[in-house]
Amino acid sequence: MNRTENAAPWHAGEITLQKKAGVAERMSEIGQRVLRDHLIDQHRDFYPQLPFIVLGTVDTRGDVWATLRAAHPGFLHSPDIHTLSVNLGRDPADPADAGMNDGDAIGMLGIELHTRRRNRLNGMIHRQRNDGFDVTIGQSYGNCPQYIQLRDFEFVRDPSERTDQPALHLAELDGRAKDMIKNADTFFVASYVDRENGQRQVDVSHRGGKAGFVRIGSDGVLTVPDFAGNLFFNTLGNFLVNPKAGLVFADFDSGELLQLTGEAEVILESPELSAFQGAERLWRFTPRQIVRRPGALPLRWKFRERGWSPNSLMTGSWDDAASRLKAAELPTAWRPFRVAKIVDESAVIRSFHLEPADGNGLIPHLPGQHLPIRLTPKGADKPVFRTFTLSTAPSDGLYRISVKREGLVSRHLHDTIREGDIIEARAPAGLFTIDATEKRPAVLLAAGIGITPLIAMLRHIVYEGFRKRYIRPTWLFYSAHSKADRAFDREIEDLVAAAQGMIRLVRVLSNSVGSTAGEDYERIGRIDMPLLTSVLPFNDYDFYLCGPPTFMQSIYDGLTGLNVADARIHAEAFGPASLVRKSDASKALLLDTPAQTSVPVQFMRSAKEARWEPGSGTLLELAEARGLSPQFSCRLGNCGSCRTKIIAGRVAYTRTPTAPVGEDEALICCSVPAATEGDEGQPLQLDL
């Protein structure tokens, strides 16, 4: 397409997806700036270096094809900024060749697998000879190097010599074709739209991931995860307007090409999205024509040592996704986890790495959430339930709890549990989490063992920053009694270094004996408001707090005293460290009123009954008095471990819970029967 000065940079399909991603306004400005109707000098120098070109074309039936064509470097050159000349002969064995006639629209991708450089363009073919053609540039723009695996190339024959192996036209994917797809870490996809001005615009782009990132269904349909990219949505936007696609897979060892044309469907909502690590959306492709061309390319590529794209390695696999989906079907089940590794993080904190021992995968967690566990300490006659914060990010692919040695269960973990032992755990839960894509800077405030959810958040911020090329500006204030007591020193230093200035660290020690200022700590004392106001240039921040109760409350009160909105202060509301928020009083007004008379309570699953009396305690305490052992951890309505289904009746809360709870559920650790009108004596029935 030849852009005019007032032409919109994007069409309706691209804009739809940009709006869905919340970037339409920004992309409108960027599009006007980066989509050019000419080649800049850098790209004019780039194309003559290439040994091959990726092309997207449309045949006379309206089917779109993608292909790779190779020749010695120099077969591409730019006589002027509006033209790219292509010195390639006709190839009747290539189904894409049918769309390379004079006046046809074409999409082109120049890509160097050995440097990860690439440039995309589209335009119109002007053909006056069979040994080549010119392309008048419609749009030209650079692409980022994400998901490109490094490969070095060599020619194994003169590119003017055609293979003597015939092209195979298949009715369905054969074994060889399936193997090429299953083993692929790279493929190319072509698509097109007919713009409002009547001009056709063809696009061809690169897709990369771990080997096997394209799934073949039993019906032959391919499913492809779409990872974080430049937010242009050229390919998927085209699919929304015109659901036709052409795919080409190359066997880099043999030069074989697998070309497919068919229909594509964009999937914006699916359980598989959260299960497939790194997937922002999915798309499915149904092949209608399949051509397999052994030896089609005169090139061979060798995978470079350590050639994996870091972005590709940050993505998941379909096997992992299937395992996670299977695990997601067991959200309330106690599952066995094997202790895979034990690491001493400090003199008092020890980490336990947990992996599923039941053949299912991990249920993805959010950074900052906690993990309910169940075990039987020595001397106990029944299992004990506790909840420990996960100190890993969702991308880490494991559960890690980091435990300070204090209390019955933590002493049991430190003194008794060894690698290979089994600990039971349920699905992660909790509302104390962070959005790594938020533009507002984050301030993480940790005291002692309060670092555990915040190290998970920090890991998530850095991971998402690399994946999406934006690291949320973050401050970490971390206080400990001494350097020996402080956990994750090396891990935090590595994260700060990786963030390249986007994360600032302030370490505070109350005892600096044996430590060096500037090397081991930045401040002496404790984290308090004088420290924050002296170090932090106060602006619009989100604050995240975790630590002992007095620390949490004093920081909260200090921040609200500086008119920081309650909604900007996030805290690990777990166990005795819960905050008294200024908003709690207004929330309490919305709760039901506790019953003022005795109420029969029936535990339906256990076939037991008890009578609750005003002032006698919570429903959890009532159940325990009747010999039941409901699950619980915090006893404050914050962790959700005691969530129980209500079969009949209503409950009221003695304190405002922070854990999510449905209308037909009760957090029995902080609830009692609710007052009713006209139904005195009606029993409360619980699924216990």
Secondary structure, DSSP 4 states (H G I P E B T S, - for coil): ----TT--SS-HHHHHHHHHTT-HHHHHHHHHHH-BSS--HHHHHHGGG-SEEEEEEE-TTS-EEEEEEE-STTSEEEEETTEEEE-----TTSGGGGG-STT-EEEEEEEETTTTEEEEEEEEEEEEETTEEEEEEEEEEE---TTPPPEEEEESS-TTSPPSSPPEEESS--HHHHHHHHT-SEEEEEEEEE-TTS-EEEEEEEEE-STT-SEEPTTS-EEEEEE---S--HHHHHHHHS-EEEEEEE-TTT--EEEEEEEEEEE-S-HHHHHSTTEEEEEEEEEEEEEEETT--SEEEEEPTT-S-HHHHTS--HHHHHHHHHHHT-TTS-EEEEEEEEEE-SSSEEEEEEEESSS--PPP--TT-EEEEEE--TT-SS-EEEEEEB-S-GGGSSEEEEEES-SHHHHHHHHT--TT-EEEE---B-S----TT-SS-EEEEEEGGGHHHHHHHHHHHHHHHHHHT-PPPEEEEEEESSGGG---HHHHHHHHHHTTTSEEEEEEES--TT--BTTTBSEES---HHHHHHHS--SS-EEEEES-HHHHHHHHHHHHHTT--GGGEEE---GGG----TTHHHHHTTSPPBPSS-EEEEETTTTEEEEE-TTS--HHHHHHHTT-----SSSSSSS-TTEEEEEES-EEESS---S---TTEEEGGGEEEBP-SS-TTPPEEE--
